[in-house]
């Protein structure tokens, strides 16, 4: 699978989880907690493969995207801290829904920038064969992803 297609599939998976969260009832604490656990897992794995494989390859193969990549790592930094806070926050806490809402806004902004602004540049610069190779690497690396968002390199950035 092509690396960009894999990342876009991850984006779709997370967006579905966001929509599930938004549809959950206000008092559906257990359901919301379960959805957030899935969001944390998906986003942690996704950020891991981006930071470890995709971003370094994109910086090398599409140097014009370096500024976008640096900004993306900073966006990851904010997101992983929010994810770590959500894993410890009781869903009945008055800040829980607000924190998830801010998380969704941040992630949706990040996804929009990646997909519309710089993924096309990366695709053009790197070509199909290289993106296929990266996609295979990334798919395999998902198994090695940490479960703790604070274990990601962007958490320390």
C-alpha positions in Angstrom: 0.0 0.0 0.0 1.1 3.5 -0.8 2.2 5.5 2.3 -0.1 8.4 1.6 -3.1 6.1 1.1 -2.2 4.4 4.4 -2.1 7.7 6.2 -5.4 8.8 4.7 -7.0 5.6 5.7 -5.9 6.2 9.2 -7.3 9.7 9.0 -10.7 8.2 8.0 -10.6 5.7 10.8 -10.0 8.5 13.4 -12.7 10.7 11.8 -15.2 7.9 12.2 -14.3 7.6 15.9 -14.7 11.3 16.3 -18.2 11.1 14.8 -19.1 8.2 17.1 -18.0 10.3 20.1 -20.0 13.3 18.8 -23.1 11.1 18.5 -22.7 9.5 21.9 -25.2 10.8 24.5 -24.1 13.4 27.0 -24.4 10.8 29.8 -22.8 7.9 27.8 -19.7 8.0 30.0 -18.6 4.4 29.4 -19.2 4.6 25.7 -17.2 7.8 25.5 -14.3 6.4 27.5 -14.2 3.3 25.2 -14.2 5.5 22.1 -11.5 7.8 23.5 -9.4 4.7 24.2 -9.6 3.7 20.5 -8.8 7.3 19.5 -5.7 7.3 21.7 -4.6 4.0 20.2 -5.2 5.0 16.6 -3.6 8.4 16.9 -0.6 7.1 18.9 0.1 4.5 16.3 -0.4 6.9 13.4 1.9 9.6 14.9 4.5 6.9 15.5 4.7 5.8 11.9 4.6 9.3 10.6 7.4 10.5 13.0 9.6 7.4 12.6 9.2 6.7 8.9 7.1 9.1 6.8 8.4 12.4 8.0 12.1 11.6 7.7 11.6 10.1 4.2 9.5 13.1 3.2 12.1 15.6 4.4 14.7 13.7 2.4 12.6 13.1 -0.7 10.6 16.3 -0.8 12.8 18.9 0.9 10.3 21.7 0.1 8.0 20.1 2.7 10.4 20.5 5.7 8.5 23.5 7.2 5.2 21.6 7.0 6.8 18.6 8.6 8.3 20.6 11.5 4.9 22.2 12.0 3.3 18.7 12.0 5.7 17.5 14.7 4.7 20.5 16.8 1.0 19.7 16.2 1.7 16.1 17.3 3.3 17.4 20.4 0.1 19.1 21.5 -2.0 16.2 20.5 0.0 13.5 22.4 -0.1 15.5 25.6 -3.9 15.8 25.2 -4.1 12.1 24.6 -2.1 11.3 27.7 -4.3 13.6 29.8 -7.5 12.0 28.4 -6.3 8.5 29.3 -6.2 9.6 33.0 -9.3 11.8 33.0 -12.6 10.5 34.2 -15.2 10.8 31.5 -17.5 12.3 34.1 -15.1 15.2 34.6 -16.5 18.4 33.3 -13.4 19.0 31.2 -13.5 15.6 29.4 -15.9 16.5 26.6 -14.2 19.9 26.1 -10.8 18.3 25.9 -12.0 15.8 23.3 -13.5 18.6 21.4 -10.3 20.6 21.3 -8.4 17.4 20.4 -10.8 16.8 17.4 -10.3 20.4 16.2 -6.5 20.1 16.4 -6.5 16.7 14.6 -9.0 17.8 11.9 -6.8 20.9 11.2 -3.7 18.7 11.0 -5.3 16.3 8.6 -6.6 19.1 6.4 -3.1 20.6 6.1 -1.5 17.3 5.4 -4.0 16.1 2.8 -4.5 19.3 1.0 -1.3 21.2 1.3 1.7 18.9 1.4 0.8 15.3 0.7 0.4 16.3 -3.0 3.9 17.8 -3.0 5.3 14.6 -1.4 3.6 12.4 -3.9 4.9 14.4 -6.8 8.5 14.5 -5.4 8.8 10.9 -4.2 6.9 8.9 -6.8 4.8 5.8 -6.7 7.5 3.2 -6.1 9.1 5.0 -3.1 5.7 5.6 -1.6 4.8 1.9 -2.0 8.1 1.0 -0.2 7.3 3.4 2.6 3.8 2.2 2.9 5.0 -1.4 3.4 7.5 -0.2 6.1 4.8 1.8 7.8 2.2 -1.0 7.8 4.8 -3.3 9.4 5.9 -0.7 12.0 2.4 -0.3 13.3 3.0 -3.4 15.4 6.0 -1.8 17.1 4.1 1.4 18.0 4.1 2.4 21.7 0.8 2.4 23.4 1.7 5.4 25.6 1.4 8.7 23.6 4.2 10.1 25.8 6.6 7.5 24.4 6.5 9.2 21.0 9.4 11.4 20.0 7.1 14.4 19.5 6.1 14.3 23.2 9.6 15.3 24.0 9.9 17.9 21.2 
